[in-house]
Amino acid sequence: MKKKVSDEEIVLDIPKDIQELAQEFRQQKIKKERSDKLIKQKRKAKEIQLRIIRLKNGLKYATKIFLWAKALRSSPTGWALMEKSHPPTAYSRIIFFDDHIVGVPWIGLGISLKGVFITNGGKGAGLFDQPIYSPEQLAESAETAALKMASEWIDNGQVWHCIKGRFNYSQDE
């Protein structure tokens, strides 16, 4: 008959090279975790710095765009355009800026029943709307060059060509 052995009585005789290997694995894991944490901290610091730079440089343009978009959205013309829009994919959205500057990530700016929004992700590929609730948020969300161009579009009337072009496109289908 075998005698029962309790857990306290079990003694592992682990060879020294296996113990050293396990210790090396633990050290590698700790080193990787520290490295990953440092990379994440650096990335977050870079994102914060970019947001601060964008806010500082783009706030003037973002304020103009945001106030103009809110005024359009509140106007009878804006509401009529949103009601018509271009179904089935627009969902009462009006894009008033849709251009690309070489070397700058593409954005679209628009209004909807929900408010002002920015569209990121590139034309036709992985588009998503981000609601914008303030000029500061808009300045932090887009490159200054794109905001400057959108502001110029408001000044020179190009926004109306963009809006009209989208309605002309929808009527061709």
N, C-alpha and C positions, 0 to 999 in steps of 0.2 A: 504494500500500500504506500502511495506517495504522500508525503507530507505537504500540506498547503503552505505556500510561501506568501507572506504579505508583501505589499508594495514597498514597505519600508526596508525589507530585507534584501530586495533585488539590488544587486550591484552590477553596473555595466562596466565592462572592461573595454573601454573605447581606445583603440590605438591612437597614439600621439599624433600621427600624420592626419588622421580623420578629424581629430579635435582642431588641429591647426587649419585644416581645410574649411571646417565649419566657421571658425573664427574669421578667416579670410572672407568668406561669403557675407558674414555679418558686417564686416568693415566695408566691403564693396557696396552693400545695401545702404548703409549709413552715408557713405560718400555720395552715392547717386541721389539719395533723398535730399541731402544738403545742396547738391548741385542743382537739382530740379527746383528747389525752393529759391535759390539765388537767381536762377533764370526767370522764375515767375515774378520775383520782386523787381528785377531789372525791367522786365516787360511792363509791369504795372507802373513803375516810375516813368518809363518812357511814354506810356499812354497818358498819364497825368500831365507830363510836360507838354505833349502835343495838344491836349485839350486847353491848357493854359495859353499856349501860343496862338491857337486858333481863336480862342475867346478874345485875346488882346487884339489880334490883327483883323478879325472878321466881324466883330460886334457891330461896327458901323453899318456894314452891308446887311448883316443878318437882321438888324433892327428895321431897316428900310423894307426888306423883303417880307418880314413877318407882319409888319403893320399893313403893308399893301395887300398881302394875301388875306389877312383878316378882314380888311375893308371889302375886298372882292367877294369873299365868302358871305359877308353880311348884306351885300347889295342885292337888289331884285335881279339884276343881270346875272350875278354869280349863282343865285338860287335857280334861275331858269336854265342856265347852262348845266348845273349839276343834275337837275331833273331830267334833262334830255340826255346828257353824257353820250357814251357810245357803248351800249350793251352788246354782248352779254358780259364782257370782261371788265368793264370800267367801274361798275358799282358806284355810280354817281361821283366819280373822281374827275377832277379837272387838273391836268398837268399844264403848268404855265412855263416851266423851264425844263428843257430836255436837250442838253448839249454836252459835248465831250471836249475837254481840253487835254491835249497831249501831255502825258506824264502825271495827270491828276485823276484820281478815281472818279468814275462817272456817277452823277447824281441826277435825280429828277426832283423837281419841287412842285407841289400841288396843293389843292384844297379838296375837301370832301365834306360830307355831312357831319363828320366827326371833328373836323378842324383842319389845321395846316399839317402837312406831312412832307417828309423827305423820303425818296425812294433810292435805295442803295443796291448795289450788286451787279450792275451792268445791264445793258439792254437785253431783255429776253432771257437772261440766265440767272435764276435764283433771285428774282426781284422780291423785295419786301418793303412795306411802308412802315416808317417809324413816325409816330405822332410827335409833333413839335408843339410844346406848350409855352415857349418863351424865346425871345431873340438870343438869349445866352445859350440855350440848348441848341438852337440852330447853328450858332457860331462854333460850338464845340463839335458838332456833328459833320461838318463839311469843310473842305479845304477853302481857304480864303480866296484863292483864284476863282473857284467855281461860284462863290457867293458874290464876288466882284462882278463876274460876268452876268449873273442873274440880275443883279442890281442895274447893270447897264441895259439889260433887256427891258426892265421896267421903264427906264428913262427913255429909251429909243423906240418903244412900242413893239419890240420883237416878241414880247409875251403874247400879244394878241395874235400874231402870226402863228405862234406855236399852238395856241388854243384853237384857232380856226383850222389849222392844218389837221389837227386830230379829228375835228368834226367832218372835214372834207374826206379824210381817210375812211371814216366809219360809214359815210354815205356811198362810197364807191363799192362797198361790199354787198 
